Amino acid sequence: MAILLNQTTHQALLDNRKILVVDDEEPIRRLLAYLLQCHGYSVECAADAREARQKLNDEPFALMLCDVNMPGESGMDLVRHILKEHTHTAAIMVTGLDSSVLANAALEVGAFGYIVKPFESNEVLIDVANALRRRRLEMENRLHRENLEDIVRTRTLALQQALDWLERSEKELRLSREETIQRLAIAAEFRDHATARHIQRMSHYCELLARKAGLSPERCELIRTASPMHDIGKIGTPDHVLLKPGKFTQEEFGVIAQHAEIGYKILSGSDAELLKVAAVIAYTHHERFDGTGYPRRLQGDAIPIEGRIAAIADAFDALTTQRVYKPAFELSHAIDLMLKHRGEHFDPELLDIFVASTDDVARIHDQYADRVNSNTFRET
């Protein structure tokens, strides 16, 4: 914001009409000074480049009229210096040599004009007025550009801060959403004596298999977030069936099988993609690849891939987790049991991918192992 805070200083530089005349010939200096002062300009004089440098360091000048040939440092070198070190000062070269080569050299250095001695008064005044007008336009353009750059920097910073805030808010919202989903899923799972760790394992198994199967990162993330709700329909299952420790009768199995459709009814109808995926998983994770699953007896690719993935992850976690009616099976035993149903219960290609990823699967199981059972999931 430094540019915007110094408008007064910039305006003073724009309005500056002070001129420095540099010439080793005193009559020329006096003539030019008199001519310019008569037309309202403030004028200082210097006999050589050293004196000119000193005056330029002491105060700002709008314009310098400089002789080309002087003892010591040449006028051309002095012009190069001021255009580099005193960017608000313009320059006009004054010389007794009428040479197009010298004139072009002066203009290439950055001089605004070239006056040949002997000169006419009007010629000098016109060149001075044109040089000051051009200087003002260039300074205004430079100031405008600097102001725009400052505004861009300020707005870029504000935009970045806003994006950072949105990113933090989105992250907090995502975490809050996931926690809500987890808690809803846990509410259903606790009625079946399962744990929050089952929800986490299920979520990560599904994401792992989806990723290994080549689904997009966005789809994998949706599946990871939505899969914990696969059994949300158990909320509608009567306790006397859900909590029964022994084997279900055919009638009881029909009751508990309804949880897939109940879950779908709870989750469907939303425009949110997350809930759409969750509804699909809840509805199809008990379908079997050979068409003998429930609730709709879908077969093969008619089962959405989210349901086929969840079926593998859910079955694997059930086999490797201790329940009241069974111990936790070892990795190799669980894999062997699942491979026996390859192409029947499970999608063969997805199951092969899952089996090939057993090292990653084992890490997930160990990381989210049930706290009640301290045994890690490793082959001995």
Salt bridges, closest charged atoms under 4 A:
ASP15 OD1 - ARG136 NH1 3.23
ASP23 OD2 - LYS117 NZ 2.97
GLU25 OE2 - LYS117 NZ 3.61
GLU26 OE2 - ARG30 NH1 3.81
GLU44 OE1 - LYS55 NZ 3.39
GLU59 OE1 - LYS18 NZ 2.51
ASP67 OD1 - LYS117 NZ 3.64
GLU73 OE2 - ARG53 NH2 2.84
ASP77 OD1 - ARG80 NH1 2.81
GLU138 OE2 - ARG134 NE 3.07
GLU140 OE2 - ARG136 NE 3.24
ASP150 OD1 - ARG153 NH2 3.39
GLU178 OE2 - ARG224 NH2 2.52
GLU179 OE2 - ARG183 NH2 2.95
GLU189 OE2 - HIS198 NE2 3.93
GLU189 OE2 - HIS230 NE2 3.81
ASP192 OD2 - LYS234 NZ 2.82
GLU207 OE2 - ARG211 NE 3.05
GLU221 OE2 - ARG224 NH2 2.66
ASP231 OD2 - HIS230 NE2 3.33
ASP231 OD2 - LYS234 NZ 3.23
ASP231 OD1 - HIS259 NE2 3.02
ASP231 OD1 - HIS285 NE2 3.03
ASP239 OD1 - ARG191 NH2 1.97
GLU252 OE1 - LYS244 NZ 2.62
GLU273 OE2 - ARG219 NH1 3.01
ASP301 OD1 - ARG308 NH1 3.54
GLU306 OE2 - ARG219 NH2 2.84
ASP314 OD1 - HIS198 NE2 3.89
ASP314 OD1 - HIS230 NE2 3.51
ASP317 OD2 - HIS198 ND1 2.46
ASP317 OD1 - ARG201 NE 2.47
GLU344 OE1 - HIS341 ND1 3.58
ASP347 OD2 - ARG308 NH1 2.69
ASP352 OD2 - ARG342 NH2 2.68
ASP360 OD2 - LYS212 NZ 3.34
ASP360 OD1 - ARG363 NH2 2.14
ASP366 OD2 - ARG378 NE 2.82
ASP370 OD1 - ARG201 NH1 2.99
